[in-house]
């Protein structure tokens, strides 16, 4: 039995949910897929899948084995790519997820130059404010804003960032300046409402400890860029990232308040699965973004162009 082929077939069946769909992806017949899975189960001496007329379901051991097999396949693919790219060429398909507004403003504009320097590479992006499952949804990496706690992932900092409360000078002149986070109860807070964001409140620190403040306002949405625009229009206060408002802060169009309570270390990070070999395409793209973001004046809108990309 070709153990690697059997493991790959098991992963495909588990991810696709049927022998037919997995066989189509593998380019073989469902019978072949079934034989590979049966042989693998005999070799291991355990049942990996429950088979019934209603479909397939992983056993408890199958779920545990699936995670190990997915990691093995990632390591194997990365090792192959690492050898192939030994001469400097980056090939394959790089699939990246990022927050919607950040992706549009700070990833998409730089993608063409990176792609032009690596003719053997394809790039695909999904810009969404939902948090994706990098492994299960087939991404090579994601850009995240804030802390990453999952030990199954590596987080590589691209640039420092904080979350701050901000508004226009005219808004604070009219409604007053909050002195402590609890004062926000008297302000129109423009909140992010995706996945319970508004219900959890805005997070601050006091005496080194984080705490949440419930906020309310007459406008809420699941689009960070729309909230950013509402804040700039003076419709209320927002809890925004410094990467997003740095240019407006420099021009005096927005000001921050409650800075002494701001949550530290809400950094811009590249996130990818723990693996023995980091694919060259991921490593090069992370280095490329880091070089752009750390250029003096970039976040103020003063830095033009993109860096030269090494082959």
N, C-alpha and C positions, 0 to 999 in steps of 0.2 A: 504494500500500500504506500502510495506517495503521501507521506504524512502532511506536508505543507499544503498539497492540493485538498486533502480532506479537511484540514483546519480552515482553509479559505472558504471551502464550500459550506462548512458549518456556520461561519460568520455571515456569509451571504444569505443563507436560509434564515438565520435569526433576524437579520436586519430587514430582509425583504418580506418576511412573514409567510412565505410559501416556497415549495420546491419549484413550482413553475416559474415564478418571478426570478428566483435565484438562478435557475438553469438558463433563463433568457439572458441574464447579465453575464453569466460565465460562458455562454455559447455552447452548452451541452444540453442533453435531454434531461427531463426530470428524473428519469430512471437512473441515470448516471449519478445525479446528485443524491438520490436516495441510497444508492449502493455505497457511496463515499461516506455518508453519515452513519450508515449501519456498520460499516467496517471500522469507523472511528470509535463508535460506542463499544464494539466488541474488543478493540484494542485497549480501551480504557477500563472496560468492565463496569461501566455505568450508563444510565440512560440520560441523554442530554435533552431530548425533546419528547413532549407528550404529543402523540399524533391521534387525531380524531376526525370525524366527518366535518366537525365545525372548524377545523384548522389546526394550527400548531401553537404550542406554548412551551417555553423553556422550563425545564425542571429547576429546582433550587441549585443543584450542582451545575446544570447547564448555564445558569446566569453567572455563576462564579467563573466558570471556564471561559465564557464568552469574553469577559473583560480581559483575561490573560491573553486570549487569542487575538483580540483586537490590538493589544499592545505589541504582541509579537509581530503582527503584520506591519504595523507602523514602523517598528524598528528595522524589519527586513527591508521595507521599501526605502526607508531613509538611508540605510547602509548601502544599498545599491546605488541610490542617487549620489551619495557622497563619493563613491568610487568613480562613477561616471563623470562627476563634475571636478575630478581631480585636476583636470587641465584648465579649470577656470570657468567653463561654460555652465550656465544654470539652465536646466531644462525642466519640462513637465508642466503641471497645472497648479498654480497657487490660488487657493480659495480663502478669502479673507472676510471676516465679519467686523463691523464697527458701528458705533452709534451713528444715527442718521445724519445729524447736522455736522458732527465732527468728520465723518467720512466724506461728505460732499465738499467740505471746506478745506480739509487738511490731509486727505488721502487721495481722492480722485484727481485733483490737479497735478499730482506728482507721479501718477501711475504711468502716463505715456512715456516719460523719459526713462523710467526704469524698464519698461517693456522694450523700448527701442534699443537698449543696451544689452538685452538678453533675447535674441531672436528666437531661441528655442523654448521660450516660456509663454504660457497663457495665463492671463489674470482674470479672476472672477471676484466680484465684490457683492456683499449683501449689507446694505446700510439700513439698520433697524434699531429702534430704541428698546426692543425686546432683548433679553439676555438669552443667547442661543447656547445649545449644548454642542460645544466644538466637536467632540468626538462623534456623537451619535448623528449629528447633522452634516458630517463630512467636511468640516473646515480644517485647514492647515493651521490657522491662527486666528485670533481675534484681537482687536484693540478695545481695551476696557478703560473706563475712567473710575478710579477708586480702588479699594482694597480687594485683593483676590485671596480667598481663604482656602480654597479647595486644594488639598495636598497632591492631587493628581495632575495639577497644572503648574507650569513654570511661568512666572510673571517677570518680564524684563522691562524696567522703567525706561520710557522714551523721553519724558520731560516732567519736571515738577508741576504740580497743580494743586489748587485748593478750592473748596466750595465756600462762597461768601454770599452775604445778603447785600443786595445792591438795588439802586433805584436812581431816578433822575434827581438833580438838585431841586427842580421845581416841585416834584412830589414831596420831598422831605421838608421843603419850605412850607408847603400847604398843610401837611399832616404831622409834622414833627419827626424828630429823629429818635428811634428806639435806643434805649440805653442798655437794656438787658434783653435776652431772647424772649422772656415772658411778655415784653411790651408788644411783641408782634400780634398779640390777640387784638390789638386796637388798629391793626393795619390791614390793608387789602393785599393778601399774599397770593401771588399767582403761582399755583402749584401744579406739579406734574402728577397725573393721576393714573399712570400705567402701572399695573401689577401692585395696586395698593399704595403707591408712592405718597399720595396726600394723606392717607389714613395713618401711615407710620410717622408722619411729621418730618420736620427739618432737624438735622442732627448737629449739635454743638458740643463743645467741651467746657467744663468748669472744674478747676482744681485737678486737671489731668484726666478727668473722667467724662466719657461721652454721655449725652442725655438728649432726649427728643422733645421737641416743642410742637404741639398740635397747632396747625395753622388753618386759616379759612380765608376765602376770598370769593369774588363774584365771577372769576374766570379760572378755569382749569382745563388742561388738555393733556394728551399723550404725545405731544410733539414739542421737543425741546427748543427747536428753532422758533416756533410760534411764541412760546413763553419769552424767549429772548427778545423778540420784536415787541411784545406787549410791554415788557419792562422798559425798553428804549422809548416807547411812546408815552411813558409816565402813567400807565394805567394801574400800577401797583408796584410792590417790591417782589423781587425774585431771589431764589437761592440758586446761584449760577456758578459755573466753573470759571476760574480766572483765564483759562485758555480762550474762552468764548468772548470775554468782555474787555480784554487787555487794551485793545485799541481805543475803545470808548472811555476807559478809565484815564488813559493818557491824554485824551482830548478834553476831558472834563464833562463829557456827556452823561456819564454815570459816575456815581460815587458809592463806596462801600460803607457799611455800618456793622457794628458788632464784631469787628475784626479780632478783638481779643478773645472771642468765643469761637472763632472759626475752626472747623475740623481740619487738622493737619494731615498731610500725606495723602491727599485724594488725587494721586498721580495718574498720568496718562501711561498706560502699560500695554505691552504686547504680551499676549497670553497664548501658550501652546501646550499640548499635552506632554507630560513627563515621558521621555523616551531616551533610549541609549544614544541614538544618533539624531542630531538636529539636522533636518534637510537643509541643503545649501540654499534653496530658494527662500526658505523662511529666514535663515540667518542673514542673507544678503538684504532682504527687504526690511528687516528690523534695523540693520545698520544704516540703510539708506534713509529711513524715516528719522532715525535718531540724529543723523547728521543735519537734516533739514531743520528739525525742530530746535536744535541747539545753536543755530546760526543767530548771531546778535541781531536784534530787531525783528525777527521773524513774527513773533506774536503781536507786535505793535503794527504789523502791516508794512514795515519799512523794508524788509528783505525781499528782493525780487529773485525770480528764477528758481531753479532746482540745481542741486549739486551734480557735478560730473559723477557718473556711475562707473565703478571699476568693472571690467569684464569678468 
